[in-house]
């Protein structure tokens, strides 16, 4: 397995104290990583601040640290599905909801929360919003995104009027209490609590999963491997403006190691309990440990036929009668004796894990999402197959020579600190399973790259196909693709950009419109990885800004009558500009209803900086045109992009009309003559270039453009 460090970050207080042992780590779909540390006051060591640190993986040097205000150690962190809100819970039963202030990643505030005073929270999750996407590895060669990534029928945990999912969170406490907090549309919080079962007992570990029917399943254990692992179905509803919670006991299981005479007393404690995926309550991972080692078991809930007594087997069956069945937990696989496990990370990539799908993944050598990560107290990490639990790869920790990064001193020269071995206390997979975030017992955050092939030898075409498949997945879902870029070499950039564009152009027009800005952003981030495509990266970033400015300016246009027509003023402007090929900007204006462009003075003046950028950008493109044969420079891609040139024409027409209303909003140019109309000249040159790009029969026609401007 190719596993390597990407970066590491260490949070040190002003004093010489290291942060104490971090507890939890969470990775959002926007590639924001949150983790916790506890900092002691250097004057009063009894006073402890429970901190939450949030970083953007693309800029790990920018860290935002929050003094959470929790009175006890933070036990849970959980991002919402959009990656914009964060839940934190502590050992005193306090739950806080953090959100970005003014959409800034470096500014967070908590305005909502709930509490179960004195009852520590051990499991926490947002309610499911009903959105579930399946990734089909066997369809990776298809040209249709709908066949590669399909929407799975899945019901939200709770719905409002019209089927809209209701937001909220669910928590499980150490005393066996389940508490639900619902966010009402008016901003109020509706909270209720209920016991998981009639006989409440201590719950040391718990996890939460969701079913397709909208129910919630909670797995709980008291921490002893000789005790059963209990499962409960939780149904949440709103009755008479009050939250109601109904619970039901489901089949339980005993770990296999407790029935083995050799291992009966070898692993007395259950240290990790996790569902394999949040949307699959029928598969669970258990880890039992002692001071010397651990063992991991994978279980599956199956429907089996119920045995019938012999006296009923000889009677004639009734037509349509089915054999009675029962749900029963069956062990799928178990590991041999392992070193002591300190953390577990499960993949978030929604691939199906049936036998057929696993065979397809094996044939295509597509490994992301197939492995789970185990961190051990000796500092190593193992990637195990999520069902068979056989080893797929091993990482030996930062102190080994194999993981030494360029520029580091040799291990023999470095002074190794005394005390316990550095190991990971928290571990999280990225959303495409190509990276791991781990927090060690010294308060240091590590970013680890995980190879998509898991050590298998792949040819370049296969590797490109796998990376392209994951980039398309991120583009469709809106997830960040930073972890995919970790595996893109500079020589792959050109092929990936071209293949991504080809696949995008094969989609239907509606889907292309939805993904129009996302594909530009993906191309921009890809092109930054190679010096040969750096100029194209500038073009893609400029195109994103151009689209944003165009959307902003068009959003200000309003129809001049109350009965709104079928097309908005912005749509009519685009239609007229695409049909009218006149190079005179004033003749294009004649076909427009200028009443729809009338704005008040102050808004127009506030747009002057954006208008100036558009004018300067058009001037820059025209100045670059005679240098087509020279080295590719930023802006070169726009000279053959008819769609972007058409957008610039539309904005210049809008700016021309607004200039008649308020001349102060017009872009400022330094002209060679006092009577020269710079806007009209630029529009004429831009239109001729746009016409050249529309002509697909003669590819060299742009070269003749120099003669037109002489």
C-alpha positions as CSV (number, residue, x, y, z in Angstrom):
1,X,0.0,0.0,0.0
2,X,1.3,3.4,-0.9
3,X,0.8,5.5,2.3
4,X,2.6,8.7,2.8
5,X,2.4,11.9,4.8
6,X,0.7,14.9,3.3
7,X,1.2,17.3,6.1
8,X,1.0,17.5,9.9
9,X,0.0,20.3,12.2
10,X,0.7,20.8,15.9
11,X,-1.2,23.1,18.1
12,X,1.0,24.4,21.0
13,X,-0.2,26.7,23.7
14,X,1.9,29.7,24.8
15,X,3.3,27.7,27.7
16,X,5.6,24.7,27.3
17,X,2.8,22.2,28.0
18,X,1.7,19.9,25.2
19,X,-2.0,19.7,24.7
20,X,-3.5,16.7,26.5
21,X,-4.8,13.6,24.7
22,X,-7.2,14.6,21.9
23,X,-10.4,12.7,21.8
24,X,-12.3,12.9,18.6
25,X,-11.8,13.9,14.9
26,X,-14.4,14.6,12.2
27,X,-13.9,15.2,8.4
28,X,-16.7,17.0,6.5
29,X,-17.6,16.6,2.9
30,X,-16.1,20.1,2.3
31,X,-12.7,18.8,3.5
32,X,-12.9,20.7,6.7
33,X,-11.3,18.7,9.6
34,X,-12.4,19.3,13.2
35,X,-10.6,17.8,16.2
36,X,-10.4,18.6,19.9
37,X,-7.7,19.2,22.5
38,X,-7.7,20.2,26.1
39,X,-5.4,23.1,27.1
40,X,-4.4,23.8,30.7
41,X,-4.0,27.3,32.0
42,X,-0.4,27.9,32.7
43,X,-1.2,29.8,35.9
44,X,-3.9,27.5,37.2
45,X,-3.4,23.9,35.9
46,X,-6.8,22.9,37.3
47,X,-8.5,25.2,34.8
48,X,-8.8,23.4,31.5
49,X,-10.1,24.9,28.2
50,X,-11.8,22.4,25.9
51,X,-10.8,23.5,22.4
52,X,-12.2,22.7,18.9
53,X,-9.8,23.2,16.0
54,X,-11.0,23.5,12.4
55,X,-8.7,23.5,9.4
56,X,-9.2,23.4,5.7
57,X,-7.1,20.5,4.3
58,X,-6.1,22.6,1.3
59,X,-4.6,25.3,3.6
60,X,-3.6,23.4,6.7
61,X,-1.5,26.3,8.0
62,X,-4.7,28.4,8.6
63,X,-6.2,27.0,11.8
64,X,-9.3,28.4,13.6
65,X,-9.4,27.4,17.2
66,X,-12.6,27.7,19.2
67,X,-12.8,27.8,23.0
68,X,-15.9,25.6,23.0
69,X,-17.2,26.6,26.4
70,X,-17.9,23.0,27.3
71,X,-17.5,22.2,31.0
72,X,-16.3,18.7,30.5
73,X,-14.2,16.7,28.0
74,X,-15.7,16.8,24.5
75,X,-16.7,13.2,23.6
76,X,-18.3,13.6,20.1
77,X,-17.9,15.8,17.0
78,X,-20.3,15.4,14.0
79,X,-20.6,17.4,10.8
80,X,-23.9,17.8,9.0
81,X,-24.5,16.5,5.5
82,X,-23.6,19.9,3.9
83,X,-20.4,20.3,5.8
84,X,-21.3,23.7,7.1
85,X,-22.5,23.0,10.7
86,X,-20.8,21.0,13.5
87,X,-22.2,19.4,16.6
88,X,-20.0,19.0,19.7
89,X,-21.1,17.0,22.8
90,X,-19.3,16.6,26.2
91,X,-19.2,14.4,29.3
92,X,-21.8,16.6,31.1
93,X,-24.6,16.1,28.5
94,X,-24.1,19.5,26.8
95,X,-24.6,19.6,23.0
96,X,-23.7,22.6,20.9
97,X,-24.4,23.4,17.3
98,X,-21.7,25.4,15.6
99,X,-22.2,27.3,12.3
100,X,-20.2,29.6,10.1
101,X,-20.6,33.3,10.7
102,X,-21.1,35.1,7.4
103,X,-20.1,31.9,5.5
104,X,-16.5,32.4,6.6
105,X,-14.5,29.2,7.4
106,X,-12.4,31.0,10.0
107,X,-15.4,32.3,11.9
108,X,-17.7,30.0,13.9
109,X,-20.4,30.6,16.4
110,X,-22.8,28.5,18.5
111,X,-26.4,29.8,18.8
112,X,-28.3,26.4,19.3
113,X,-27.8,23.6,21.7
114,X,-29.4,21.1,24.0
115,X,-28.5,19.4,27.3
116,X,-29.0,16.3,29.4
117,X,-27.4,17.6,32.6
118,X,-25.0,15.3,34.1
119,X,-25.5,12.5,31.6
120,X,-22.4,12.1,29.3
121,X,-23.0,11.8,25.6
122,X,-21.4,8.8,24.0
123,X,-23.0,8.8,20.5
124,X,-24.2,11.7,18.3
125,X,-25.6,12.0,14.8
126,X,-27.6,14.4,12.6
127,X,-31.0,13.1,11.5
128,X,-30.9,11.7,7.9
129,X,-32.1,14.0,5.2
130,X,-33.2,11.2,2.8
131,X,-30.5,11.8,0.2
132,X,-28.5,8.7,-0.6
133,X,-26.4,8.2,-3.7
134,X,-25.1,4.8,-4.8
135,X,-21.7,4.6,-6.7
136,X,-21.7,1.7,-9.2
137,X,-18.1,0.6,-9.9
138,X,-19.3,-1.8,-12.6
139,X,-20.7,1.2,-14.6
140,X,-17.5,3.2,-14.4
141,X,-17.1,2.9,-18.2
142,X,-20.6,4.3,-18.9
143,X,-21.0,7.7,-20.5
144,X,-24.1,8.5,-18.5
145,X,-23.6,10.0,-15.0
146,X,-27.0,8.7,-14.0
147,X,-25.9,5.1,-14.5
148,X,-22.6,5.6,-12.6
149,X,-24.2,7.4,-9.6
150,X,-27.9,6.6,-9.0
151,X,-30.2,8.1,-6.4
152,X,-31.3,5.4,-3.9
153,X,-34.8,5.5,-2.5
154,X,-34.3,6.5,1.1
155,X,-36.7,8.2,3.6
156,X,-35.7,11.0,5.9
157,X,-35.8,10.4,9.6
158,X,-38.5,13.0,9.9
159,X,-40.4,15.1,7.3
160,X,-42.3,18.4,7.4
161,X,-45.3,19.3,5.3
162,X,-44.7,18.4,1.7
163,X,-42.1,15.8,2.4
164,X,-39.3,18.2,3.2
165,X,-36.8,16.6,5.7
166,X,-36.7,18.1,9.1
167,X,-33.3,19.0,10.5
168,X,-32.2,17.9,13.9
169,X,-29.9,15.6,15.8
170,X,-30.0,12.5,17.9
171,X,-27.8,11.6,20.9
172,X,-27.3,8.6,23.2
173,X,-26.2,9.0,26.8
174,X,-24.3,6.8,29.1
175,X,-27.4,6.0,31.2
176,X,-29.2,4.5,28.2
177,X,-31.2,7.6,27.3
178,X,-31.9,8.7,23.7
179,X,-32.5,12.4,23.2
180,X,-33.7,14.1,20.0
181,X,-33.5,17.8,19.1
182,X,-35.5,19.1,16.1
183,X,-34.9,22.4,14.4
184,X,-38.3,24.0,13.6
185,X,-38.6,26.3,10.5
186,X,-39.1,29.3,12.9
187,X,-35.7,28.6,14.4
188,X,-36.9,27.1,17.7
189,X,-35.6,23.9,19.1
190,X,-37.9,21.0,19.9
191,X,-36.4,18.5,22.3
192,X,-37.5,15.1,23.8
193,X,-35.8,12.2,25.6
194,X,-36.8,8.6,26.0
195,X,-35.2,5.4,27.5
196,X,-33.8,2.9,25.0
197,X,-35.6,0.1,26.9
198,X,-37.6,-0.3,30.0
199,X,-34.7,-1.6,32.1
200,X,-32.1,1.2,31.7
201,X,-28.5,0.3,32.2
202,X,-25.1,1.7,31.7
203,X,-24.1,2.2,28.0
204,X,-20.3,2.4,27.4
205,X,-20.3,2.5,23.6
206,X,-23.0,3.2,21.1
207,X,-23.4,4.0,17.4
208,X,-26.3,5.2,15.2
209,X,-27.5,4.1,11.8
210,X,-30.5,4.8,9.5
211,X,-32.9,2.5,7.6
212,X,-34.5,3.2,4.2
213,X,-37.9,3.4,5.8
214,X,-37.0,6.4,7.9
215,X,-36.2,4.6,11.2
216,X,-33.1,4.9,13.3
217,X,-31.2,2.0,14.7
218,X,-29.0,2.3,17.8
219,X,-26.4,-0.3,18.8
220,X,-25.2,-0.2,22.4
221,X,-23.0,-2.2,24.8
222,X,-22.0,-1.8,28.4
223,X,-18.4,-2.3,27.5
224,X,-18.0,-6.0,28.6
225,X,-17.4,-8.5,25.8
226,X,-19.3,-11.1,27.8
227,X,-22.4,-8.9,27.7
228,X,-24.7,-8.8,24.7
229,X,-24.5,-6.0,22.1
230,X,-28.1,-4.7,22.0
231,X,-29.9,-3.1,19.1
232,X,-32.8,-0.7,19.2
233,X,-35.2,0.8,16.6
234,X,-36.0,4.4,17.3
235,X,-38.9,6.2,15.6
236,X,-39.2,10.0,15.8
237,X,-42.4,11.8,15.1
238,X,-44.1,15.2,15.9
239,X,-47.5,15.0,17.6
240,X,-49.4,18.1,18.6
241,X,-46.2,20.3,18.3
242,X,-44.4,17.9,20.6
243,X,-41.6,15.5,19.8
244,X,-42.4,11.8,20.3
245,X,-39.8,9.0,20.5
246,X,-40.8,5.3,20.3
247,X,-38.2,2.6,20.8
248,X,-38.3,-1.1,20.1
249,X,-35.8,-3.9,21.0
250,X,-34.2,-5.7,18.0
251,X,-32.2,-8.9,17.9
252,X,-28.9,-8.8,19.8
253,X,-25.6,-10.7,19.6
254,X,-22.7,-12.0,21.6
255,X,-19.2,-11.6,20.3
256,X,-17.6,-14.8,18.9
257,X,-14.5,-14.4,21.0
258,X,-16.5,-14.9,24.2
259,X,-17.6,-18.4,23.0
260,X,-14.1,-19.5,22.1
261,X,-12.6,-21.3,25.1
262,X,-9.1,-20.0,24.2
263,X,-10.2,-16.4,24.0
264,X,-13.0,-16.3,26.5
265,X,-11.2,-14.2,29.0
266,X,-8.5,-12.8,26.8
267,X,-10.3,-9.7,25.6
268,X,-12.6,-8.6,28.4
269,X,-13.6,-5.1,27.1
270,X,-15.4,-3.9,23.9
271,X,-13.5,-0.8,22.9
272,X,-15.0,0.0,19.5
273,X,-18.5,-0.4,18.1
274,X,-19.4,0.9,14.7
275,X,-21.9,0.3,11.9
276,X,-20.1,-0.3,8.6
277,X,-22.1,2.6,7.0
278,X,-24.5,5.1,8.4
279,X,-27.2,4.0,5.9
280,X,-26.8,0.2,6.6
281,X,-27.9,-1.0,10.0
282,X,-27.4,-4.6,9.1
283,X,-23.6,-4.8,9.3
284,X,-21.6,-3.9,12.4
285,X,-18.0,-3.9,13.4
286,X,-16.9,-4.9,16.9
287,X,-13.5,-4.7,18.5
288,X,-12.6,-6.3,21.8
289,X,-9.4,-5.5,23.6
290,X,-7.1,-6.1,26.5
291,X,-4.0,-4.4,27.7
292,X,-2.0,-6.6,25.3
293,X,-4.0,-6.9,22.1
294,X,-7.3,-6.8,20.3
295,X,-9.6,-8.8,18.0
296,X,-12.0,-7.4,15.4
297,X,-15.2,-9.1,14.3
298,X,-17.7,-8.2,11.5
299,X,-21.3,-9.2,11.9
300,X,-24.3,-9.1,9.5
301,X,-28.1,-9.3,10.2
302,X,-29.7,-11.9,8.0
303,X,-33.2,-13.3,7.6
304,X,-33.3,-17.0,8.2
305,X,-36.0,-19.6,8.2
306,X,-37.5,-20.5,11.6
307,X,-37.3,-24.2,12.4
308,X,-40.7,-25.9,12.8
309,X,-41.4,-28.7,15.2
310,X,-41.7,-32.2,13.7
311,X,-45.4,-32.5,14.5
312,X,-46.1,-29.7,12.1
313,X,-43.8,-30.7,9.3
314,X,-46.0,-33.5,7.9
315,X,-49.2,-31.5,7.5
316,X,-50.1,-30.4,4.1
317,X,-49.1,-26.8,3.4
318,X,-51.7,-24.1,2.7
319,X,-51.6,-22.5,-0.7
320,X,-49.5,-19.2,-0.5
321,X,-48.2,-20.0,3.0
322,X,-44.6,-19.0,3.5
323,X,-42.1,-20.5,5.9
324,X,-41.8,-18.3,9.0
325,X,-38.5,-16.4,9.2
326,X,-36.5,-14.7,11.9
327,X,-33.8,-12.0,11.9
328,X,-30.5,-13.3,13.3
329,X,-27.0,-11.9,13.6
330,X,-24.3,-14.0,11.8
331,X,-20.6,-13.4,12.0
332,X,-19.0,-12.6,8.6
333,X,-15.4,-12.6,9.5
334,X,-12.9,-12.1,12.3
335,X,-9.3,-11.3,12.6
336,X,-6.5,-13.2,14.3
337,X,-5.0,-11.7,17.5
338,X,-3.9,-8.2,16.8
339,X,-1.9,-5.5,18.6
340,X,-4.0,-3.2,20.8
341,X,-6.3,-1.1,18.6
342,X,-6.4,2.6,19.5
343,X,-8.7,4.0,16.7
344,X,-11.0,2.8,13.9
345,X,-11.9,4.6,10.7
346,X,-14.6,3.5,8.2
347,X,-14.8,4.6,4.6
348,X,-17.6,7.0,3.5
349,X,-17.6,6.1,-0.2
350,X,-21.1,4.7,-0.9
351,X,-20.1,1.6,-2.9
352,X,-22.3,-1.5,-2.6
353,X,-20.7,-4.3,-0.7
354,X,-22.6,-7.3,-2.0
355,X,-20.6,-10.3,-3.3
356,X,-21.2,-9.3,-6.9
357,X,-20.1,-5.8,-6.4
358,X,-17.0,-6.8,-4.5
359,X,-16.1,-9.2,-7.4
360,X,-16.5,-6.3,-9.9
361,X,-14.3,-4.1,-7.7
362,X,-11.7,-6.8,-7.5
363,X,-11.7,-7.3,-11.3
364,X,-11.4,-3.6,-12.0
365,X,-8.9,-3.1,-9.2
366,X,-10.9,-0.3,-7.8
367,X,-10.1,-0.3,-4.1
368,X,-11.3,3.1,-2.6
369,X,-14.1,2.4,-0.2
370,X,-13.3,-1.3,0.3
371,X,-10.9,-0.9,3.3
372,X,-11.3,0.2,6.8
373,X,-8.4,1.5,8.9
374,X,-7.2,0.3,12.3
375,X,-4.7,2.3,14.3
376,X,-2.6,0.5,16.9
377,X,-0.8,1.6,20.1
378,X,2.6,1.0,18.4
379,X,1.9,3.8,16.0
380,X,1.1,1.7,13.0
381,X,-2.0,1.6,10.8
382,X,-3.5,-1.3,8.9
383,X,-6.0,-1.2,6.1
384,X,-8.3,-4.2,6.3
385,X,-11.0,-5.3,3.8
386,X,-14.3,-4.1,5.2
387,X,-15.9,-7.6,5.0
388,X,-13.3,-10.3,4.9
389,X,-11.0,-8.3,7.2
390,X,-7.8,-9.5,5.4
391,X,-4.9,-7.0,5.3
392,X,-4.7,-4.7,2.3
393,X,-1.9,-2.4,3.4
394,X,0.2,-1.4,6.4
395,X,1.6,2.0,7.5
396,X,4.3,1.8,10.2
397,X,4.1,5.3,11.7
398,X,6.2,8.5,11.5
399,X,9.2,7.2,13.4
400,X,10.0,4.5,10.8
401,X,12.4,5.1,8.0
402,X,9.9,4.1,5.3
403,X,7.7,7.1,6.1
404,X,10.4,9.7,6.4
405,X,9.6,12.8,4.5
406,X,12.0,14.7,2.2
407,X,14.1,17.2,4.2
408,X,13.8,15.3,7.5
409,X,16.9,14.4,9.4
410,X,17.8,10.7,9.5
411,X,16.0,8.9,12.3
412,X,19.3,8.0,14.0
413,X,20.0,11.7,14.5
414,X,16.7,12.8,15.8
415,X,16.1,12.8,19.5
416,X,13.1,10.6,20.3
417,X,11.1,11.9,23.2
418,X,10.6,9.6,26.2
419,X,7.3,8.3,27.4
420,X,4.7,6.2,25.6
421,X,4.8,5.5,21.9
422,X,3.1,8.1,19.7
423,X,-0.1,6.6,18.4
424,X,-3.4,7.8,16.9
425,X,-6.3,8.4,19.2
426,X,-8.7,9.4,16.5
427,X,-8.8,8.5,12.8
428,X,-11.0,9.6,9.9
429,X,-11.3,8.7,6.2
430,X,-11.8,11.4,3.6
431,X,-15.0,11.3,1.6
432,X,-13.4,9.4,-1.3
433,X,-11.3,7.2,1.0
434,X,-8.0,8.4,-0.5
435,X,-6.7,10.2,2.6
436,X,-6.7,9.7,6.4
437,X,-6.7,12.3,9.1
438,X,-5.3,11.2,12.4
439,X,-4.8,12.9,15.7
440,X,-2.1,11.4,17.9
441,X,-1.7,11.4,21.7
442,X,0.7,14.5,21.5
443,X,-1.9,16.8,20.0
444,X,-0.6,16.6,16.4
445,X,-2.8,16.3,13.4
446,X,-1.5,14.0,10.6
447,X,-2.7,13.9,7.0
448,X,-1.9,10.5,5.3
449,X,-2.3,9.7,1.6
450,X,-3.8,6.3,0.8
451,X,-3.2,4.8,-2.7
452,X,-6.3,4.1,-4.8
453,X,-4.7,0.8,-5.9
454,X,-3.7,-0.4,-2.4
455,X,-0.3,-1.5,-3.6
456,X,-1.5,-3.2,-6.8
457,X,0.3,-2.5,-10.0
458,X,-1.9,-0.5,-12.3
459,X,-1.3,0.7,-15.8
460,X,-1.7,4.4,-16.5
461,X,-5.0,4.1,-18.3
462,X,-6.6,2.2,-15.4
463,X,-5.3,4.7,-12.8
464,X,-6.6,7.6,-14.9
465,X,-10.0,5.9,-15.2
466,X,-10.3,5.4,-11.4
467,X,-9.3,9.0,-10.7
468,X,-11.6,10.3,-13.4
469,X,-14.4,8.2,-11.8
470,X,-13.9,9.8,-8.4
471,X,-13.6,13.3,-9.8
472,X,-17.0,12.8,-11.6
473,X,-18.4,11.5,-8.3
474,X,-17.3,14.7,-6.5
475,X,-18.6,16.8,-9.3
476,X,-22.0,15.2,-9.1
477,X,-22.3,15.2,-5.3
478,X,-20.7,18.6,-4.7
479,X,-18.1,17.1,-2.4
480,X,-14.6,18.5,-2.3
481,X,-12.0,16.6,-4.4
482,X,-8.8,17.7,-2.6
483,X,-8.0,14.1,-1.6
484,X,-8.3,12.9,-5.2
485,X,-5.7,15.6,-6.3
486,X,-3.2,14.0,-3.9
487,X,-2.8,11.2,-6.4
488,X,-2.6,13.2,-9.6
489,X,0.9,13.5,-11.1
490,X,1.7,16.5,-13.3
491,X,1.9,14.2,-16.4
492,X,-1.8,13.1,-15.8
493,X,-3.3,16.6,-15.8
494,X,-3.8,17.1,-19.5
495,X,-5.4,13.7,-20.0
496,X,-7.7,14.1,-17.0
497,X,-8.9,17.6,-18.1
498,X,-9.6,16.4,-21.6
499,X,-11.4,13.2,-20.5
500,X,-13.4,15.1,-17.9
501,X,-14.5,17.6,-20.5
502,X,-15.5,14.8,-22.9
503,X,-17.6,13.0,-20.3
504,X,-19.3,16.3,-19.4
505,X,-20.2,17.1,-23.0
506,X,-21.9,13.7,-23.3
507,X,-24.5,14.5,-20.6
508,X,-27.9,16.0,-21.2
509,X,-28.3,19.8,-21.4
510,X,-30.0,20.1,-18.0
511,X,-27.2,18.3,-16.2
512,X,-24.6,20.3,-18.0
513,X,-26.2,23.5,-16.8
514,X,-26.2,22.2,-13.2
515,X,-22.5,21.1,-13.3
516,X,-21.3,24.1,-15.4
517,X,-19.4,25.8,-12.6
518,X,-18.3,22.7,-10.8
519,X,-16.4,21.3,-13.8
520,X,-14.6,24.6,-14.3
521,X,-13.6,24.5,-10.6
522,X,-12.3,20.9,-11.0
523,X,-10.4,21.8,-14.1
524,X,-8.8,24.8,-12.3
525,X,-7.6,22.7,-9.4
526,X,-6.2,20.1,-11.8
527,X,-4.3,22.6,-13.9
528,X,-2.6,24.0,-10.9
529,X,-0.8,20.7,-10.4
530,X,1.4,21.1,-13.4
531,X,3.6,24.0,-14.5
532,X,2.7,23.3,-18.2
533,X,-1.0,24.0,-17.5
534,X,-0.6,26.9,-15.0
535,X,-1.9,29.4,-17.6
536,X,-5.0,27.3,-18.1
537,X,-5.6,27.3,-14.4
538,X,-5.7,31.1,-14.4
539,X,-8.2,31.0,-17.3
540,X,-10.5,28.7,-15.4
541,X,-10.3,30.8,-12.2
542,X,-11.1,33.9,-14.3
543,X,-14.0,32.1,-15.9
544,X,-15.4,31.3,-12.5
545,X,-15.2,35.0,-11.6
546,X,-16.8,35.9,-14.9
547,X,-19.7,33.6,-14.3
548,X,-20.2,35.0,-10.8
549,X,-20.2,38.6,-12.1
550,X,-22.5,37.8,-14.9
551,X,-25.0,36.1,-12.5
552,X,-24.8,39.1,-10.2
553,X,-25.4,41.7,-12.9
554,X,-28.3,39.7,-14.5
555,X,-30.0,39.2,-11.1
556,X,-30.5,43.0,-10.9
557,X,-32.7,43.0,-14.0
558,X,-36.4,43.1,-13.4
559,X,-39.4,43.0,-15.9
560,X,-41.0,46.4,-16.3
561,X,-44.5,45.1,-15.9
562,X,-46.1,42.9,-13.2
563,X,-47.2,40.1,-15.5
564,X,-43.8,38.3,-15.6
565,X,-43.1,36.9,-19.1
566,X,-41.9,33.4,-19.8
567,X,-38.3,34.6,-20.1
568,X,-36.5,36.8,-17.7
569,X,-34.7,39.9,-18.9
570,X,-31.4,38.1,-18.5
571,X,-32.6,35.3,-20.8
572,X,-33.9,37.7,-23.4
573,X,-30.6,39.6,-23.3
574,X,-28.7,36.4,-23.9
575,X,-31.0,35.3,-26.7
576,X,-30.8,38.7,-28.5
577,X,-27.0,38.9,-28.2
578,X,-26.6,35.4,-29.6
579,X,-28.7,36.2,-32.7
580,X,-27.6,39.7,-33.3
581,X,-24.1,39.7,-34.9
582,X,-23.9,43.4,-35.4
583,X,-20.6,44.9,-34.3
584,X,-22.2,48.2,-33.3
585,X,-23.2,48.1,-29.7
586,X,-25.8,50.8,-30.1
587,X,-27.6,48.8,-32.8
588,X,-27.7,45.8,-30.4
589,X,-29.3,48.0,-27.7
590,X,-32.2,49.0,-30.0
591,X,-33.6,45.5,-29.8
592,X,-33.8,45.5,-26.0
593,X,-36.4,46.9,-23.6
594,X,-34.3,49.5,-21.8
595,X,-37.0,49.8,-19.1
596,X,-35.9,46.5,-17.7
597,X,-32.4,47.8,-17.2
598,X,-33.4,50.9,-15.1
599,X,-31.8,50.8,-11.7
600,X,-31.4,53.4,-9.0
601,X,-28.2,55.4,-8.8
602,X,-26.6,54.0,-5.6
603,X,-26.7,50.3,-6.7
604,X,-25.2,51.2,-10.0
605,X,-22.3,53.1,-8.5
606,X,-21.6,50.3,-6.1
607,X,-21.1,47.9,-9.1
608,X,-18.4,50.1,-10.6
609,X,-15.5,47.9,-9.5
610,X,-17.1,44.8,-11.0
611,X,-17.8,46.7,-14.2
612,X,-14.3,48.0,-14.3
613,X,-13.0,44.4,-14.0
614,X,-15.1,43.3,-17.0
615,X,-13.9,46.2,-19.1
616,X,-10.2,45.6,-18.2
617,X,-10.6,41.9,-18.9
618,X,-12.0,42.5,-22.4
619,X,-9.1,45.0,-23.0
620,X,-6.6,42.4,-21.9
621,X,-8.0,39.7,-24.2
622,X,-7.9,42.1,-27.2
623,X,-4.3,43.0,-26.4
624,X,-3.3,39.3,-26.2
625,X,-4.8,38.5,-29.6
626,X,-1.9,39.4,-31.8
627,X,0.5,37.2,-29.7
628,X,-1.2,33.9,-30.4
629,X,1.9,32.3,-31.7
630,X,4.0,33.1,-28.6
631,X,4.1,31.1,-25.4
632,X,0.7,30.4,-23.9
633,X,-0.2,33.0,-21.4
634,X,-3.2,33.5,-19.1
635,X,-6.3,34.5,-21.1
636,X,-5.3,32.4,-24.1
637,X,-8.1,29.9,-23.5
638,X,-10.7,32.6,-23.8
639,X,-9.7,33.5,-27.4
640,X,-11.3,30.2,-28.6
641,X,-14.1,30.1,-26.0
642,X,-17.2,31.3,-27.8
643,X,-19.5,30.8,-24.8
644,X,-17.4,33.1,-22.6
645,X,-16.9,35.7,-25.3
646,X,-20.7,35.8,-25.7
647,X,-21.1,36.3,-22.0
648,X,-18.7,39.3,-22.2
649,X,-20.7,40.8,-25.1
650,X,-23.9,40.5,-23.0
651,X,-22.3,42.3,-20.0
652,X,-20.9,45.0,-22.2
653,X,-24.4,45.7,-23.6
654,X,-25.7,46.0,-20.0
655,X,-22.9,48.3,-19.0
656,X,-23.6,50.5,-22.0
657,X,-27.2,50.9,-21.1
658,X,-26.4,51.6,-17.4
659,X,-23.8,54.2,-18.5
660,X,-26.6,56.2,-20.2
661,X,-28.3,56.3,-16.8
662,X,-25.3,57.0,-14.7
663,X,-22.0,57.7,-16.5
664,X,-20.0,57.3,-13.3
665,X,-20.5,53.6,-13.3
666,X,-18.7,53.1,-16.7
667,X,-15.2,51.6,-16.8
668,X,-12.4,54.1,-17.1
669,X,-10.0,53.9,-20.1
670,X,-7.0,55.9,-21.2
671,X,-7.8,56.7,-24.8
672,X,-5.4,58.0,-27.5
673,X,-8.1,60.5,-28.6
674,X,-10.6,62.6,-26.7
675,X,-13.4,61.7,-29.1
676,X,-12.7,58.0,-29.1
677,X,-15.5,55.7,-27.9
678,X,-13.6,53.0,-26.1
679,X,-16.6,50.9,-25.2
680,X,-17.8,50.8,-28.8
681,X,-14.4,49.9,-30.1
682,X,-13.9,47.1,-27.7
683,X,-17.4,45.7,-28.4
684,X,-16.6,45.8,-32.2
685,X,-13.4,43.9,-31.7
686,X,-14.9,41.5,-29.3
687,X,-17.8,40.7,-31.6
688,X,-15.5,39.9,-34.5
689,X,-13.5,37.6,-32.3
690,X,-16.7,35.9,-31.2
691,X,-17.8,35.4,-34.8
692,X,-14.4,33.8,-35.5
693,X,-15.0,31.3,-32.7
694,X,-18.5,30.5,-33.9
695,X,-17.1,29.5,-37.4
696,X,-16.1,25.9,-37.0
697,X,-15.3,25.3,-40.7
698,X,-12.2,27.4,-40.8
699,X,-9.9,26.9,-37.7
700,X,-7.4,29.5,-38.9
701,X,-9.9,32.3,-39.2
702,X,-8.8,33.8,-35.9
703,X,-5.3,34.3,-37.4
704,X,-6.9,36.7,-40.0
705,X,-8.3,38.8,-37.3
706,X,-5.1,40.8,-37.0
707,X,-5.8,42.1,-40.6
708,X,-9.2,43.3,-39.5
709,X,-8.0,45.5,-36.7
710,X,-5.2,47.1,-38.8
